[in-house]
Amino acid sequence: MTDYRIISADGHLEVNPQLWQDYIPQKYRPLGPKLVDNPGVGGGKAWMVEGGANVIPLGLAMCGGLRFDQFKPSGWTYEDNARGTGDAKQRLAEMDQDGIDAEVLYPGVFGPKLLTQIKDREAQRGIVSAYNRFVNDFCSEAPHRFIGIGILPETGVDDASAELEHIAGLRHLRGVYPTNWPAGKEYPTPEDDRFWAAIQETGLPVSAHVNFGAGPMAHPMMQDGQPVPGGGVIGRMSVSCPPPSGTVSQLIAHGVFDRFPKLQFVFAETGAGWIAYWLEQMDDRYMRHRHYSGIKVKHLPSDYFRRHVAVSFQIDRTALENVERIGSDNLMWANDFPHAEGDWPNSRRVVQEQFSGVEPHVRDKILAGNAARIYKLDA
């Protein structure tokens, strides 16, 4: 078993689409992601799908290793700053330079934000599956160091479940990233349970980037697209905290964790200092409002968080000073490479500064142990 000292729980494959275009079935390539001239302010290059209806410029996601005064939100090409945009061998060299033993690999900005907007159902399914095959092959170069995350289509629970089965059969993918609820809605539905049952069976974690679903706009409990009387308590349970407070509150209030007690959720790049306050307030709001709302679960909301949810952060001394209130099993460090929020190639210095005074066993969990456990790196 590999001795992991530092695992980044959030990195991104900001790769040129040419690296994986050949994975896309020929008939779907006209609808797939393409690199084009950015039509907006700043110039440079941008990603698009479906003839340019959705365009995302290369921007702050391309700033790995640059000084702060070199950041810019657009105007980049892949040639300007190629850090974090190359093949597996380049990525390994960059990880070695940064002192990172293993890294969770989420999609780049081109990922679900674009792919799930492809309107043709079969094309979206085919292109999502193609991306997952590419990531699996990328990770095969160093399966003990690359933690691949697969993505899902937003075309309904049947398609999400089918792609989950595909992902589970890909040897080097260790998590699944949804952008919406499994049935493709922005709020939970009973149909989602088929997916939750299937992913619990696989043992894979649901590994979202920041959040999935509509966040604060979907806090009330919904039925047939309409708020359920008393369902606004979910909004109270989130206490206006950052994502994913609303989504986790929805999971709890809808009884997902009671029905599927082995589910594991990860929310990357959320920060964590706010969670100590949120857990206390969420329990209080639930206790005050559970009777008239009809929300009845087996445990306190904070218990579900500690049993089922982990989050990652880059810079967060507040979280490290409140580990006992949050839970040492629920935190993971990340460098967000190659995005502007990371500190590549100086992660070791940043870690040393942040974790000064943190108990060694807690430090080891947050820097590597929790990620190794959740993503089953010993398997």
C-alpha positions in Angstrom: 0.0 0.0 0.0 1.3 3.4 -0.9 2.3 5.7 1.9 0.4 8.9 1.2 1.6 12.1 2.9 -0.2 14.8 0.8 -3.2 14.2 -1.4 -4.9 17.1 -3.2 -8.6 16.4 -3.0 -9.4 18.9 -5.8 -7.5 19.2 -9.0 -8.7 19.8 -12.6 -8.0 18.4 -16.0 -7.8 21.7 -18.0 -6.8 19.8 -21.1 -7.0 20.8 -24.7 -10.1 19.0 -26.2 -7.8 17.6 -28.9 -6.5 15.2 -26.2 -9.8 13.4 -26.0 -11.8 14.3 -29.1 -11.0 10.9 -30.7 -13.0 9.2 -27.8 -16.2 10.9 -29.0 -18.2 8.8 -31.6 -17.8 10.5 -35.0 -21.6 11.3 -35.3 -21.5 13.3 -32.1 -18.3 15.3 -32.6 -20.1 18.3 -34.3 -22.0 18.8 -31.0 -19.0 18.2 -28.7 -16.7 20.7 -27.1 -14.5 22.7 -29.4 -11.9 25.4 -28.9 -12.7 28.6 -30.6 -11.8 32.3 -30.6 -13.3 34.0 -27.6 -16.0 36.4 -28.9 -16.1 38.3 -25.6 -13.9 40.9 -23.8 -10.3 39.9 -23.5 -10.0 37.7 -26.6 -8.0 34.5 -26.4 -9.6 31.1 -26.7 -12.9 29.7 -25.4 -14.8 26.4 -25.2 -18.1 26.0 -26.9 -20.7 23.3 -27.7 -23.6 23.2 -30.1 -22.5 25.8 -32.6 -21.4 28.4 -30.0 -24.6 28.7 -27.9 -22.6 28.2 -24.7 -19.1 29.7 -24.6 -16.7 29.6 -21.6 -13.4 31.5 -22.1 -10.1 30.2 -20.9 -9.5 32.4 -17.9 -8.7 32.0 -14.2 -8.6 28.3 -14.6 -5.4 28.7 -16.5 -3.4 30.6 -13.9 -1.5 27.8 -12.2 1.9 29.0 -11.0 1.5 32.6 -12.0 1.9 35.7 -9.8 -1.3 37.3 -8.6 -0.6 40.4 -10.8 -0.5 38.0 -13.9 -4.1 36.7 -13.3 -6.7 37.6 -15.9 -10.2 36.2 -16.5 -9.9 35.8 -20.2 -7.4 36.2 -23.0 -5.6 32.9 -22.6 -4.6 30.2 -25.1 -3.2 26.8 -24.2 0.2 28.0 -25.4 0.3 30.9 -23.0 0.4 28.9 -19.8 0.4 25.1 -20.3 0.7 24.1 -16.7 -2.0 21.6 -15.8 -3.1 21.2 -19.4 -0.9 18.4 -20.7 -0.9 14.6 -20.7 -0.4 12.2 -17.8 3.4 12.4 -17.8 3.3 16.2 -17.6 0.8 16.0 -14.8 3.0 13.6 -12.8 6.0 15.9 -13.2 3.9 18.9 -12.0 2.7 16.9 -9.0 6.3 15.9 -8.1 7.3 19.6 -8.4 4.6 20.5 -5.9 5.2 17.6 -3.5 1.8 16.0 -4.1 1.5 12.2 -3.8 -1.9 11.8 -5.3 -4.6 14.1 -6.8 -8.4 14.0 -7.3 -9.0 14.9 -10.9 -12.2 16.8 -11.6 -13.1 18.0 -15.1 -11.9 21.4 -16.3 -14.3 24.3 -16.8 -15.3 22.7 -20.1 -16.8 19.7 -18.2 -20.4 19.4 -17.0 -21.0 23.1 -17.4 -20.9 22.6 -21.1 -21.5 18.9 -21.7 -24.8 18.7 -19.8 -26.1 21.6 -21.9 -26.0 19.5 -25.1 -29.7 19.3 -26.0 -29.6 16.1 -28.0 -30.0 13.3 -25.4 -28.0 10.6 -27.2 -25.2 13.0 -28.0 -25.0 14.2 -24.4 -24.9 10.6 -23.2 -22.3 9.6 -25.8 -20.0 12.6 -25.2 -20.2 12.2 -21.4 -19.3 8.5 -21.7 -16.4 9.5 -24.0 -15.0 11.9 -21.5 -15.2 9.2 -18.8 -13.2 6.8 -21.0 -10.6 9.4 -21.6 -10.2 10.1 -17.8 -9.9 6.4 -17.1 -7.1 6.0 -19.6 -5.4 9.1 -18.3 -5.4 7.7 -14.8 -4.1 4.3 -16.0 -0.7 5.9 -16.3 -0.4 6.1 -12.5 -3.5 4.6 -10.8 -2.0 4.9 -7.4 -1.6 8.7 -7.9 -4.5 9.8 -10.1 -8.0 9.7 -8.5 -10.3 9.9 -11.5 -13.8 11.4 -11.2 -16.5 10.4 -13.7 -19.3 12.7 -14.8 -23.0 12.0 -15.4 -25.5 13.2 -18.0 -28.5 15.3 -17.0 -31.0 13.5 -19.1 -32.9 11.5 -16.4 -32.3 8.9 -13.8 -32.2 6.0 -16.3 -29.3 7.6 -18.2 -27.5 8.7 -15.0 -27.8 5.1 -13.7 -26.6 3.7 -17.0 -23.5 5.9 -17.0 -22.9 5.0 -13.3 -22.8 1.4 -14.3 -20.3 2.4 -17.1 -18.2 4.3 -14.6 -18.2 1.5 -12.1 -16.8 -0.8 -14.8 -13.9 1.6 -15.5 -11.1 0.5 -13.3 -9.5 3.8 -12.6 -12.5 6.1 -11.8 -13.1 6.4 -8.1 -16.0 8.8 -7.8 -19.0 10.2 -9.6 -19.7 14.0 -10.1 -23.3 15.0 -10.6 -24.3 18.5 -11.6 -28.0 18.1 -10.8 -30.1 15.6 -8.9 -30.1 12.1 -10.5 -33.5 12.6 -12.2 -32.1 15.7 -13.9 -34.1 18.1 -11.7 -32.8 21.0 -9.6 -34.5 19.5 -6.5 -34.9 15.9 -5.1 -37.5 13.6 -6.5 -38.6 10.0 -5.5 -37.1 8.9 -8.8 -33.6 9.7 -7.5 -33.8 6.7 -5.1 -33.0 4.3 -8.0 -29.7 6.1 -8.5 -28.9 6.3 -4.8 -29.5 2.6 -4.4 -27.3 1.9 -7.4 -24.4 4.0 -6.3 -24.6 2.7 -2.7 -24.2 -0.8 -4.3 -21.0 0.3 -6.2 -19.4 1.8 -3.1 -18.3 4.9 -5.1 -18.6 8.3 -3.4 -20.7 11.0 -4.9 -17.9 13.5 -5.5 -19.3 16.9 -6.5 -17.4 20.1 -7.2 -18.7 22.8 -4.9 -22.3 21.6 -5.2 -25.0 20.0 -7.3 -28.6 21.0 -7.9 -29.9 24.5 -7.7 -28.5 25.3 -4.3 -30.4 28.1 -2.4 -33.1 28.3 -5.1 -34.2 24.8 -4.3 -34.3 24.7 -0.5 -38.0 24.0 0.0 -39.2 20.4 -0.2 -40.7 19.9 -3.6 -43.4 17.6 -4.9 -44.4 17.6 -8.6 -42.4 20.8 -9.0 -44.3 22.6 -6.2 -43.1 23.5 -2.7 -44.5 21.2 0.0 -46.3 23.0 2.9 -43.7 23.3 5.7 -40.9 22.4 3.4 -39.3 25.8 3.8 -37.6 24.4 6.9 -34.8 23.2 4.6 -34.0 26.8 3.9 -33.9 27.5 7.6 -31.6 24.5 8.1 -29.1 25.9 5.6 -29.0 29.2 7.6 -28.0 31.1 4.4 -24.6 29.4 4.5 -22.5 28.7 1.4 -23.1 25.7 -0.8 -23.5 22.9 -0.2 -25.5 23.7 2.9 -28.8 23.6 1.1 -28.1 20.4 -0.8 -27.0 18.6 2.3 -30.0 19.9 4.1 -32.2 18.5 1.3 -30.5 15.1 1.5 -31.1 15.0 5.3 -34.7 16.3 5.2 -35.7 14.0 2.4 -34.5 11.0 4.4 -31.9 10.0 1.8 -29.3 9.0 4.4 -31.9 7.0 6.4 -32.8 5.0 3.3 -29.2 4.7 2.1 -26.9 4.6 5.1 -23.8 3.7 3.2 -23.7 6.8 0.9 -20.6 9.0 1.0 -20.7 12.5 -0.4 -17.8 14.8 -1.2 -18.1 18.5 -1.9 -14.8 20.0 -3.2 -13.7 23.7 -2.9 -16.4 24.7 -0.5 -14.2 26.0 2.3 -14.9 24.7 5.7 -14.6 27.4 8.4 -18.4 28.2 8.1 -19.4 24.6 8.8 -18.8 24.8 12.6 -21.5 27.5 12.8 -23.8 25.8 10.3 -23.9 22.5 12.1 -24.9 24.1 15.3 -27.6 26.2 13.7 -28.9 23.4 11.5 -29.6 21.2 14.5 -31.3 24.1 16.3 -33.5 25.0 13.3 -34.5 21.3 12.8 -35.4 20.8 16.4 -37.6 24.0 16.4 -39.4 23.4 13.2 -39.5 19.6 12.6 -43.0 19.0 14.1 -45.2 21.2 11.9 -43.0 20.6 8.8 -43.4 16.9 9.0 -39.7 16.4 8.6 -38.7 13.4 10.7 -35.3 11.7 10.5 -33.6 9.3 12.8 -30.7 11.5 13.9 -29.6 15.1 14.4 -28.7 16.8 11.1 -25.1 17.3 12.2 -24.8 13.5 12.8 -25.6 12.9 9.1 -23.0 15.4 8.0 -20.3 13.8 10.1 -21.3 10.3 8.9 -21.7 11.0 5.2 -20.1 14.2 4.0 -16.6 15.5 3.5 -15.5 18.8 2.1 -12.2 20.2 0.8 -10.5 23.6 1.3 -7.3 25.3 0.1 -6.7 28.1 2.7 -8.8 27.9 5.8 -7.2 28.4 9.2 -10.6 29.0 10.7 -11.6 25.4 9.8 -8.3 24.0 11.3 -9.0 26.0 14.5 -12.4 24.4 14.7 -11.7 20.8 13.7 -13.3 19.4 16.9 -16.6 21.1 16.1 -16.5 20.1 12.4 -15.0 16.6 12.6 -11.5 15.6 11.6 -12.9 12.8 9.4 -14.9 15.4 7.3 -12.1 17.7 6.0 -9.6 17.3 3.2 -7.0 19.7 1.9 -6.6 20.5 -1.8 -4.5 22.7 -4.1 -7.1 23.3 -6.9 -4.3 23.0 -9.5 -4.1 24.7 -12.1 -6.8 27.2 -11.0 -6.1 30.7 -9.5 -7.1 29.6 -6.0 -4.2 27.2 -5.7 -0.6 27.8 -4.8 1.3 25.4 -7.1 4.2 24.8 -7.0 4.4 26.0 -3.3 1.8 23.7 -1.7 4.3 22.3 0.8 5.1 25.7 2.1 1.4 26.6 2.3 0.6 23.3 4.1 3.4 23.9 6.6 2.1 27.4 7.4 -1.6 26.4 7.7 -1.1 23.3 9.7 1.3 24.7 12.3 0.0 23.7 15.7 -2.5 21.0 14.3 -2.2 17.7 16.1 -0.2 15.2 13.9 -2.9 12.6 13.7 -5.5 15.3 12.6 -3.0 16.7 10.1 -2.4 13.3 8.6 -6.2 12.7 8.2 -6.9 16.0 6.5 -3.8 15.9 4.2 -4.1 12.3 3.1 -5.9 9.8 5.3 -9.5 10.9 4.6 -9.0 11.1 0.9 -7.3 7.7 0.8 -10.2 6.2 2.8 -13.1 7.8 0.9 -11.6 7.0 -2.6 -10.4 3.5 -1.4 -6.8 4.0 -2.5 -5.9 0.7 -0.9 -8.2 -1.2 -3.3 
